Amino acid sequence: MIKTKITEMLNIDHPIVQGGMHYVGFAEMAAAVSNAGGLGIITGLTQPTPDDLAKEIARCHEMTDKPFGVNLTFLPGFAAPDYPGYIKAIIEGGIKIVETAGRSPEAFMPPLKEAGIKVIHKCTSVRHALKAEKIGCDAASVDGFECGGHPGEDDIPNMILLPRAAEELKIPFIASGGMGNAQQLVAALAMGAEGINMGTRFIATKEAPVHQNVKDALVNASELDTTLIMRPLRNTERVLKNDAVNRILEKEKSLGDKIQIQDIFGEVAGVYPKIMQEGTMEAGAWSCGMVAGLIHDIPTCKELIEGIVSEAESIISSRLANLKSA
């Protein structure tokens, strides 16, 4: 068993967190990860209303007696979700761990901290992680350029980003972006992280509540099968290549700096239910990390987590120990 500051802070057995994922982070996903000794996370904004989130939290409590968290992503723009309502549902649901992402959670920290909730903020840069530390976040999830979803605009991969975070941060952090196996867990620990956050890898598990077509797509993909879209909009997203993504890239090329979100609305808006639940893989663009190249099977969450930890322990005690000079 690998014990770190994160396992102690979150009261979990293994230093592996399942990040929030749109139309993946339902109660079934979170409970499976938590029951396997990691930290499962429900994706808050996948639930249409705070009342729906409250019901999803209650469902998860029925499936596990282990700690689990809720992801709350603070979106840019004017049409803001009912964040106070979602936070109320989180607090009343007895949740003690929240993963925040997107914009700074500073405005919403007081009620979370008053409720004794541990806040882990996902950051794509050291400067954002330092801001999270300053406003009272308990930990950071440091998200490298390899990640699925939004990697920020700095393009710093984890081999640089994680040691930089270790140089600067006082709060513990976990390594996010491209994580999926034992070698990466050991490397992350060596670079100063206290664990890893896996998103894409958890989609390819037996319990993940997504269509089999999605899981098969991840097994069949290589590390070369993701690409970046919405870069001209400064809302860069790493997605799995498909026909819809090709259309977006063609529009970006032809429209250049004149492109607006409305130009690609059909390929990015409201597509997740069609992909994740119906398995219509060409319906639009969906987030996927480079770690797809390391996904070769569809295990249970227990098999995945325990396999990673067991192999990591073996790497640390055998391979690395044997490298020491006599």
C-alpha positions in Angstrom: 0.0 0.0 0.0 1.4 3.4 -1.0 0.6 6.1 1.7 1.0 9.8 0.8 -0.3 13.1 2.1 -3.2 12.8 -0.3 -4.3 9.3 0.9 -4.2 10.7 4.5 -6.0 14.0 3.6 -8.8 12.2 1.7 -8.9 9.1 3.9 -8.5 6.7 0.9 -6.4 3.6 0.5 -4.6 4.4 -2.8 -3.3 7.6 -4.2 -5.5 7.5 -7.3 -8.3 10.0 -8.0 -10.9 9.8 -10.7 -11.4 13.3 -12.1 -14.7 14.8 -13.0 -15.8 13.9 -16.6 -18.9 15.1 -18.4 -21.5 12.4 -18.8 -19.1 9.9 -17.2 -18.9 10.9 -13.6 -22.2 9.4 -12.5 -22.8 7.6 -9.1 -21.9 4.3 -10.7 -18.4 5.5 -11.7 -17.6 7.3 -8.5 -18.8 4.4 -6.3 -16.8 1.9 -8.2 -13.6 3.9 -7.9 -14.1 4.6 -4.2 -15.0 1.0 -3.4 -11.7 0.0 -5.1 -9.8 2.3 -2.7 -9.4 5.4 -4.8 -11.4 8.6 -4.8 -14.4 8.5 -7.0 -15.9 11.9 -8.2 -19.4 12.8 -9.4 -19.4 15.4 -12.1 -21.7 18.2 -10.7 -22.6 20.0 -13.9 -23.6 16.8 -15.7 -26.6 17.0 -13.4 -29.1 19.6 -14.9 -30.1 21.1 -11.6 -28.9 21.2 -7.9 -31.8 18.9 -7.0 -30.6 16.4 -9.6 -27.1 16.5 -8.1 -28.6 16.0 -4.6 -30.3 12.8 -5.9 -27.1 11.6 -7.6 -25.1 12.1 -4.3 -27.8 10.1 -2.4 -27.6 7.3 -5.0 -23.8 7.2 -4.6 -24.1 7.0 -0.8 -26.3 3.9 -1.4 -23.5 2.3 -3.5 -20.5 3.0 -1.3 -19.6 3.9 2.3 -16.2 5.1 1.2 -15.3 8.8 0.7 -16.2 10.2 -2.7 -16.2 13.8 -4.1 -18.0 16.1 -6.4 -16.4 18.0 -9.3 -17.7 21.6 -9.8 -16.4 23.3 -12.9 -16.7 27.1 -12.9 -17.4 28.0 -16.5 -16.5 31.3 -18.2 -19.4 33.4 -19.6 -22.5 35.1 -18.5 -25.0 32.2 -18.4 -23.7 30.8 -15.1 -25.2 27.7 -13.5 -26.8 27.9 -10.1 -23.5 27.5 -8.3 -24.9 28.4 -4.8 -27.5 25.7 -5.4 -25.0 23.1 -6.4 -22.8 23.9 -3.4 -25.8 23.6 -1.1 -26.5 20.2 -2.5 -22.9 19.2 -2.0 -22.9 20.4 1.6 -26.3 18.9 2.5 -25.2 15.6 0.8 -22.4 15.2 3.3 -19.7 15.5 0.7 -16.3 16.3 2.2 -14.1 16.6 -0.9 -14.7 18.9 -3.9 -12.7 19.0 -7.1 -12.9 22.5 -8.6 -11.9 23.4 -12.2 -12.2 26.1 -14.7 -12.2 29.6 -13.2 -10.8 30.3 -9.8 -13.2 29.0 -7.0 -12.3 32.0 -4.8 -15.8 33.4 -4.7 -17.2 30.1 -3.5 -14.6 29.1 -1.0 -16.2 30.4 2.2 -19.2 28.1 2.3 -17.1 25.1 1.3 -14.5 25.8 4.0 -17.2 26.5 6.6 -18.6 23.0 5.9 -15.2 21.4 6.4 -14.8 20.4 2.8 -11.4 19.7 1.3 -11.0 21.6 -2.0 -8.7 20.3 -4.8 -8.4 22.8 -7.6 -7.4 21.6 -11.1 -4.7 23.8 -12.6 -2.9 23.8 -15.9 -0.1 26.1 -14.7 2.1 26.7 -11.7 0.8 30.3 -11.3 -2.8 29.1 -11.1 -1.8 26.4 -8.5 -0.1 29.1 -6.5 -3.3 31.2 -6.6 -5.3 28.1 -5.5 -2.9 27.7 -2.6 -3.3 31.4 -1.7 -7.1 31.3 -1.6 -7.1 28.3 0.7 -7.4 25.3 -1.5 -6.2 22.2 0.3 -4.5 20.6 -2.7 -4.0 21.1 -6.4 -4.5 18.8 -9.3 -1.7 19.8 -11.7 -2.9 19.1 -15.2 -0.3 18.7 -17.9 -0.5 19.3 -21.7 -1.2 15.6 -22.3 -4.6 15.7 -20.7 -8.0 15.2 -22.3 -10.2 18.2 -22.2 -8.8 21.7 -21.6 -5.0 21.8 -21.1 -4.8 25.6 -20.9 -2.7 27.6 -23.4 0.8 27.1 -22.0 1.5 23.7 -23.5 3.7 22.5 -20.6 4.0 18.7 -20.4 4.1 16.9 -17.0 7.8 16.1 -17.1 8.3 19.9 -16.6 5.1 21.0 -15.0 5.2 18.6 -12.0 8.8 19.3 -10.9 8.0 23.0 -11.3 5.0 22.6 -9.1 7.1 20.8 -6.5 9.5 23.7 -6.5 6.8 26.3 -5.8 3.9 24.7 -3.9 3.5 24.2 -0.2 0.2 22.4 -0.4 0.2 18.8 -1.7 -0.6 18.2 -5.4 -1.6 15.3 -7.6 -0.4 14.7 -11.2 -3.2 14.9 -13.8 -3.1 14.6 -17.6 -2.1 11.5 -19.4 -2.0 9.3 -16.3 -3.0 5.7 -16.6 -0.4 3.1 -15.4 2.0 2.1 -12.7 5.1 3.6 -14.3 3.4 7.0 -14.4 2.4 6.8 -10.8 6.0 6.1 -9.7 7.2 8.9 -12.0 4.7 11.3 -10.6 5.7 10.5 -7.0 9.4 10.9 -8.0 8.6 14.4 -9.3 6.9 15.5 -6.1 3.3 14.6 -6.6 1.3 12.8 -3.9 -0.7 10.7 -6.3 -2.3 10.7 -9.7 -5.6 11.8 -11.2 -7.0 9.7 -14.0 -9.8 10.7 -16.3 -9.7 9.0 -19.7 -8.3 5.8 -18.3 -11.3 5.3 -16.0 -13.7 5.6 -19.0 -12.3 2.2 -20.3 -13.4 0.2 -17.2 -16.2 -2.3 -16.8 -18.2 0.0 -14.5 -17.9 3.2 -16.5 -21.5 4.2 -17.4 -20.8 4.9 -21.0 -21.6 3.0 -24.3 -19.3 0.1 -25.2 -18.4 2.0 -28.5 -16.6 4.7 -26.4 -14.6 2.1 -24.5 -13.7 0.3 -27.7 -12.6 3.5 -29.3 -10.1 4.1 -26.4 -8.7 0.6 -26.6 -8.3 1.0 -30.4 -6.7 4.5 -30.3 -3.0 5.2 -30.2 -1.2 8.2 -28.6 -1.3 9.8 -32.0 -5.1 9.8 -32.2 -5.9 13.0 -30.2 -5.7 16.5 -31.5 -6.4 20.1 -30.2 -9.4 22.1 -31.2 -10.6 25.6 -30.4 -7.1 27.0 -30.1 -8.0 30.1 -32.0 -10.7 30.8 -29.5 -8.2 30.4 -26.6 -10.4 27.6 -25.3 -8.1 24.7 -26.4 -9.5 21.2 -25.9 -7.8 17.9 -26.5 -10.2 15.5 -28.2 -10.2 12.1 -30.0 -10.0 12.5 -33.8 -13.2 11.8 -35.7 -15.1 13.3 -38.6 -16.7 16.1 -36.5 -13.2 17.1 -35.2 -11.9 17.2 -38.8 -14.8 19.6 -39.7 -13.8 21.8 -36.8 -10.2 21.9 -37.9 -11.1 22.7 -41.5 -13.3 25.6 -40.3 -10.4 26.8 -38.0 -8.1 26.7 -41.0 -10.4 28.5 -43.4 -11.8 31.1 -41.0 -8.6 31.8 -39.1 -8.8 34.5 -36.4 -12.4 35.3 -37.5 -13.8 32.0 -36.2 -16.4 32.2 -33.5 -17.9 29.6 -31.3 -21.1 29.7 -33.3 -19.2 28.4 -36.3 -18.5 25.1 -34.6 -21.6 25.0 -32.4 -23.0 21.9 -34.1 -19.8 19.9 -33.4 -19.4 20.8 -29.8 -22.7 21.7 -28.2 -24.8 19.1 -26.5 -23.0 16.1 -28.1 -22.0 14.2 -24.9 -25.3 12.4 -24.4 -25.2 11.1 -28.0 -21.6 9.9 -27.7 -21.4 8.7 -24.1 -24.9 7.2 -23.8 -25.9 6.3 -27.4 -22.4 5.5 -28.7 -22.8 7.7 -31.8 -19.1 8.2 -32.1 -19.1 10.8 -34.9 -21.7 13.0 -33.2 -19.2 15.6 -32.2 -15.9 16.3 -30.4 -15.3 14.6 -27.1 -12.4 15.0 -24.6 -9.7 12.3 -24.6 -6.2 12.3 -23.3 -3.0 11.1 -25.0 -3.2 8.2 -22.4 -5.4 6.5 -25.0 -2.1 5.1 -26.4 -1.6 3.2 -23.1 -5.1 1.8 -22.8 -5.2 -1.8 -24.0 -8.0 -3.4 -22.0 -11.2 -2.8 -20.1 -10.7 -4.0 -16.5 -12.9 -3.4 -13.5 -12.0 -0.4 -11.4 -10.7 -2.7 -8.7 -8.5 -4.6 -11.1 -7.2 -1.3 -12.6 -6.4 0.5 -9.3 -5.0 -2.5 -7.5 -3.0 -3.5 -10.5 -1.4 0.0 -10.8 -0.6 0.1 -7.1 0.8 -3.4 -7.0 3.0 -2.8 -10.0 4.1 0.6 -8.7 5.2 -1.0 -5.4 7.2 -3.6 -7.4 8.9 -0.9 -9.5 9.9 1.0 -6.4 11.1 -2.0 -4.4 12.7 -3.9 -7.2 13.7 -2.0 -10.3 14.5 1.3 -8.6 16.1 -0.3 -5.5 18.3 -2.4 -7.7 19.6 0.7 -9.5 21.4 1.9 -6.4 25.1 1.4 -6.5 26.6 -1.0 -4.0 
